[in-house]
Each structure stands twice: as structure tokens, then as C-alpha cells.
Amino acid sequence: MSGSVTIVGIGPGKDALITPEVQTAIAQATDVVGYIPYVERIPARDGLTKHASDNRVEIDRSRHALEMATEGKRVVVVSSGDPGVFAMAAAVLEAVEHGEAHWRDLDIQVLPGITAMLAASAACGAPLGHDFCAINLSDNMKPWSLIEKRLRLAAEADFAMAFYNPRSKSRPEGFGKALKTLRDACGDDRPMIFARNVSRPDQAIKIVPLTEVTEDMADMRTVVLLGSSQTRIIERDGAPLVYTPRSVAG
Amino acid sequence: MSGSVTIVGIGPGKDALITPEVQTAIAQATDVVGYIPYVERIPARDGLTKHASDNRVEIDRSRHALEMATEGKRVVVVSSGDPGVFAMAAAVLEAVEHGEAHWRDLDIQVLPGITAMLAASAACGAPLGHDFCAINLSDNMKPWSLIEKRLRLAAEADFAMAFYNPRSKSRPEGFGKALKTLRDACGDDRPMIFARNVSRPDQAIKIVPLTEVTEDMADMRTVVLLGSSQTRIIERDGAPLVYTPRSVAG
């Protein structure tokens, strides 16, 4: 039997957002590898060994997956959301590029999933309905100056924006700095959307004008969206709907 | 019975990419509305009426869906990919905002799907593995000058990029103009990825250095990705793997 590494996305939380393709890969796996809370979402069964590891060991975890595949195992690497968006696919490929030459011959596949920003967007309407960008606000792996530059250019391009990893206990100040940059660069009161625990039973969506946002509205379980200058809010009796129109006047 | 409008994404082509949440919504619908080839993907059954319409009538189609929901129907509006990414969710909400006041009281939901750029990214590795943007290259609904401005700013921000609707029979020249702008703004030979019919049996992935791209490589069935300046190609016996590393040196 020849081994394989399949890097899958299990969506942002709700099992009904896991694609059948990913369910099949998990059903056929001999080993599942990933960050503890994501591996916990995979049901135990005979013939499946679970290998849960902590955050920030993505390269070690990737090497472990590649080693097991070399031994003939069918390894599934689980990511939350989509594996290609700030998740495990890039980590595994980084390990392949800099690792053992024979790892390149392995059967390596990436299976897409529902990424948090699109689940968040759907939960409040269609704020990413026109051109948009996705930025990881953590400065663990890139300099803050680059994040700031990207925020300013994204505002100038009038993209709607999605922010992953907006704020953590070890980085309490980044989101406040990002807000200052965005307020300055956008210069208006477009809506910012905080989607916490998106698609889970305790999902909470807040829509807040950019000038009224406070930095404690975000944490690591929140994905944050920001409208473009064109984004509209439809008020109604229930939760408002937010969308960015498909067209921009010439 | 009170009606509803549920705007769903059926992914880029393969049924195994349709989420169970969307499958359930389709199974409970009385009416399905959408562009002809997407409605064709929904299996016929008793109790389900299909309403297929041509391209470019998104607002009429949306109003029709809202009218049927007002009459008590459970209407599903189908989009390819994700309904919130250059698809029907923004169109329906535009119709709600400018339409009958009572449409705001309807049960309106958006259910996310696998959008083409993430299926394309997965098919070749993880080229969108770091900060990225998504741009619709059609100038049917925005001026070309805005597209060009966004391309230049996205290159300056060093985003990886995804391009929807790169080229059509009625707009044969736009993609060539975009290429010229991108070559000038990027100034390097980063990989461009052409993913045609992504996730379908006839899926074709081409990875081409930006300087060697010709405009006929794209059509309306292709989603185009462009790496950032950091994007890497892992050569091997099979198809190469492309990824954008998670980190940028300080």
C-alpha cells in the first residue's frame, strides 16, 4: 500500500459545512493529524489513529504527516475552514520543499473547505459580494509594517476586507493599531462585522460602524469583515442584511 | 406556510463539493431559481419546480424569487461556487433593498459554498496560502480604470490574487490589458495558474510564468490565480505543487 497525505478543510464549525469529499477522505484515513480542537471534531473509529498537537507546531506536524505517509499510512491533515487559507496546506508544502527528497513523490492532495470569511459573509448577507481581500492580522510570521502597508493599499483599492486572527492574548494591541490605520485610510463609517464562533450554536454576529468599533470586539474566535465604501445595510425587523453591490458606477 | 429565499452555493462543479447544509436546503425547496447550467445540476423530483434563466438577468431572477417567497414558496436560488463571491447573494439583496417593502420581512438566508478560487488553489497546492485578494475582471459592471487601479495596488501590496471572469467572447481584450498591467506592476516571473473546469472530470490546470502567459489561456470557464512575489513552485515527477509561504521575513 502506498501512503498519502490529504490536507482537508472541515469548515468553521458546523458539521453540515463539511463537504462529502472531505468526509470520504476522513473515512478512508488511517491517521488524522492536526491542532487539538480540530482533531477532536473527527469521530473515533477502529483503524483510525488520532494525532493531536498544539498550536504553532505546524511544521513539526507536517513532517510527522509526511513521515507516516512514507511508511504507507493514509494520513489526513485537518484544518479548520479551508486548508489553503491561513491554514495547514502551505505548512505541509513548506515541509515538503525543505524536507526529504522522497516526500515529493508522495500522493499529496488538498481538498477545499468552507473558509470562515465566507461563512461569516453568508451569515450577514453578502459583504464580500464585490472585489475583496483577505489579510491575516497576526504579526507572528510577518512584520507589522507589512500588515499596515497592506491595510492602507486595500483601503485605497476600495476592497471589502476579511481579517483572520485579528487579536489574541499574546497580541492584544495589533487589532487596535489596525483599527487606527483603517479609520485613517477609509475615512468613513462603513460597517465592520464581527463573526464569533461562526456556524456554531453560539454564533454571534455584530455589525458596527467603523468609528464605533472598540478593539475588545475581536478575539481569536472571531473573523472580522469590513465593507468597501459601497457596502449597504438593509434595516429590517430582524437582523440587518449587509451587502456590497456588484456594480460600481463609471 | 411562510415562504423563504435561501441563496446557496453548489460549488464549482463536482457534487462531492456541495455541503450537506445546501443539499438539505435543495431537498426542502419547492422552487429552484438560477442560471440555466446551475439549475440543470439540481435533480428533478416531485414537488420541485425549476426556473432556469439566462445570464445577465440577475435582478429579474431575484425579484421572481422574492415574489414566489411572498406567495409562500420555499425558494432556493442557486449559484455556482459560493453565492457571496461574484454571485447571486448580492443580486438578491440589491433587489430586496430597492424592491417591495414587505420583502424585507421574508426569511432570507445565504448558505456558503466552495468558491472556484479555493478549489483551484487546492488543485495545485496552496498559492493563496498568504494574504490575497479576489478581483472580478469583467468591466460589465465597473469601469476598466477601477480594475486597473486595483491590479496595481494589489501588486504593490504583494497580495496573491484570484481573478474571476477573466475573459469572455464579448470582452476578448480585457485579459490582455490586465496582463500588461500585472507584468508592469509585478516586474517578476511569478507563476500564474489557469484552472479550467475546476473539480470537473475535464479539469485542466496550467502553471505558467507571468512573462510567458498569453491572453488566450483564459476563458469564462477558467479561474486565474497569480502568486505573490514569495510564491514557490515545488517541482517533482507529477504535477508541480505551488504554494505561498505563511511567513514573510521582517
Boltz contact constraints between the chains, C-beta under 6 A:
constraints:
  - contact:
      token1: [A, 16]
      token2: [B, 20]
      max_distance: 6.0
  - contact:
      token1: [A, 16]
      token2: [B, 21]
      max_distance: 6.0
  - contact:
      token1: [A, 17]
      token2: [B, 19]
      max_distance: 6.0
  - contact:
      token1: [A, 17]
      token2: [B, 21]
      max_distance: 6.0
  - contact:
      token1: [A, 19]
      token2: [B, 17]
      max_distance: 6.0
  - contact:
      token1: [A, 19]
      token2: [B, 19]
      max_distance: 6.0
  - contact:
      token1: [A, 20]
      token2: [B, 16]
      max_distance: 6.0
  - contact:
      token1: [A, 21]
      token2: [B, 16]
      max_distance: 6.0
  - contact:
      token1: [A, 21]
      token2: [B, 17]
      max_distance: 6.0
  - contact:
      token1: [A, 82]
      token2: [B, 118]
      max_distance: 6.0
  - contact:
      token1: [A, 84]
      token2: [B, 121]
      max_distance: 6.0
  - contact:
      token1: [A, 84]
      token2: [B, 122]
      max_distance: 6.0
  - contact:
      token1: [A, 84]
      token2: [B, 126]
      max_distance: 6.0
  - contact:
      token1: [A, 84]
      token2: [B, 128]
      max_distance: 6.0
  - contact:
      token1: [A, 84]
      token2: [B, 129]
      max_distance: 6.0
  - contact:
      token1: [A, 89]
      token2: [B, 126]
      max_distance: 6.0
  - contact:
      token1: [A, 90]
      token2: [B, 126]
      max_distance: 6.0
  - contact:
      token1: [A, 90]
      token2: [B, 129]
      max_distance: 6.0
  - contact:
      token1: [A, 90]
      token2: [B, 243]
      max_distance: 6.0
  - contact:
      token1: [A, 90]
      token2: [B, 246]
      max_distance: 6.0
  - contact:
      token1: [A, 93]
      token2: [B, 125]
      max_distance: 6.0
  - contact:
      token1: [A, 93]
      token2: [B, 126]
      max_distance: 6.0
  - contact:
      token1: [A, 93]
      token2: [B, 241]
      max_distance: 6.0
  - contact:
      token1: [A, 93]
      token2: [B, 243]
      max_distance: 6.0
  - contact:
      token1: [A, 94]
      token2: [B, 245]
      max_distance: 6.0
  - contact:
      token1: [A, 96]
      token2: [B, 234]
      max_distance: 6.0
  - contact:
      token1: [A, 97]
      token2: [B, 234]
      max_distance: 6.0
  - contact:
      token1: [A, 104]
      token2: [B, 236]
      max_distance: 6.0
  - contact:
      token1: [A, 110]
      token2: [B, 122]
      max_distance: 6.0
  - contact:
      token1: [A, 112]
      token2: [B, 114]
      max_distance: 6.0
  - contact:
      token1: [A, 112]
      token2: [B, 118]
      max_distance: 6.0
  - contact:
      token1: [A, 112]
      token2: [B, 119]
      max_distance: 6.0
  - contact:
      token1: [A, 112]
      token2: [B, 122]
      max_distance: 6.0
  - contact:
      token1: [A, 114]
      token2: [B, 112]
      max_distance: 6.0
  - contact:
      token1: [A, 118]
      token2: [B, 82]
      max_distance: 6.0
  - contact:
      token1: [A, 118]
      token2: [B, 112]
      max_distance: 6.0
  - contact:
      token1: [A, 119]
      token2: [B, 112]
      max_distance: 6.0
  - contact:
      token1: [A, 121]
      token2: [B, 84]
      max_distance: 6.0
  - contact:
      token1: [A, 122]
      token2: [B, 84]
      max_distance: 6.0
  - contact:
      token1: [A, 122]
      token2: [B, 110]
      max_distance: 6.0
  - contact:
      token1: [A, 122]
      token2: [B, 112]
      max_distance: 6.0
  - contact:
      token1: [A, 125]
      token2: [B, 93]
      max_distance: 6.0
  - contact:
      token1: [A, 126]
      token2: [B, 84]
      max_distance: 6.0
  - contact:
      token1: [A, 126]
      token2: [B, 89]
      max_distance: 6.0
  - contact:
      token1: [A, 126]
      token2: [B, 90]
      max_distance: 6.0
  - contact:
      token1: [A, 126]
      token2: [B, 93]
      max_distance: 6.0
  - contact:
      token1: [A, 128]
      token2: [B, 84]
      max_distance: 6.0
  - contact:
      token1: [A, 129]
      token2: [B, 84]
      max_distance: 6.0
  - contact:
      token1: [A, 129]
      token2: [B, 90]
      max_distance: 6.0
  - contact:
      token1: [A, 131]
      token2: [B, 135]
      max_distance: 6.0
  - contact:
      token1: [A, 131]
      token2: [B, 150]
      max_distance: 6.0
  - contact:
      token1: [A, 132]
      token2: [B, 134]
      max_distance: 6.0
  - contact:
      token1: [A, 133]
      token2: [B, 133]
      max_distance: 6.0
  - contact:
      token1: [A, 134]
      token2: [B, 132]
      max_distance: 6.0
  - contact:
      token1: [A, 135]
      token2: [B, 131]
      max_distance: 6.0
  - contact:
      token1: [A, 141]
      token2: [B, 246]
      max_distance: 6.0
  - contact:
      token1: [A, 141]
      token2: [B, 247]
      max_distance: 6.0
  - contact:
      token1: [A, 142]
      token2: [B, 248]
      max_distance: 6.0
  - contact:
      token1: [A, 143]
      token2: [B, 250]
      max_distance: 6.0
  - contact:
      token1: [A, 146]
      token2: [B, 248]
      max_distance: 6.0
  - contact:
      token1: [A, 150]
      token2: [B, 131]
      max_distance: 6.0
  - contact:
      token1: [A, 150]
      token2: [B, 157]
      max_distance: 6.0
  - contact:
      token1: [A, 153]
      token2: [B, 153]
      max_distance: 6.0
  - contact:
      token1: [A, 153]
      token2: [B, 156]
      max_distance: 6.0
  - contact:
      token1: [A, 153]
      token2: [B, 157]
      max_distance: 6.0
  - contact:
      token1: [A, 156]
      token2: [B, 153]
      max_distance: 6.0
  - contact:
      token1: [A, 157]
      token2: [B, 150]
      max_distance: 6.0
  - contact:
      token1: [A, 157]
      token2: [B, 153]
      max_distance: 6.0
  - contact:
      token1: [A, 234]
      token2: [B, 96]
      max_distance: 6.0
  - contact:
      token1: [A, 234]
      token2: [B, 97]
      max_distance: 6.0
  - contact:
      token1: [A, 236]
      token2: [B, 104]
      max_distance: 6.0
  - contact:
      token1: [A, 241]
      token2: [B, 93]
      max_distance: 6.0
  - contact:
      token1: [A, 243]
      token2: [B, 90]
      max_distance: 6.0
  - contact:
      token1: [A, 243]
      token2: [B, 93]
      max_distance: 6.0
  - contact:
      token1: [A, 245]
      token2: [B, 94]
      max_distance: 6.0
  - contact:
      token1: [A, 246]
      token2: [B, 90]
      max_distance: 6.0
  - contact:
      token1: [A, 246]
      token2: [B, 141]
      max_distance: 6.0
  - contact:
      token1: [A, 247]
      token2: [B, 141]
      max_distance: 6.0
  - contact:
      token1: [A, 248]
      token2: [B, 142]
      max_distance: 6.0
  - contact:
      token1: [A, 248]
      token2: [B, 146]
      max_distance: 6.0
  - contact:
      token1: [A, 250]
      token2: [B, 143]
      max_distance: 6.0
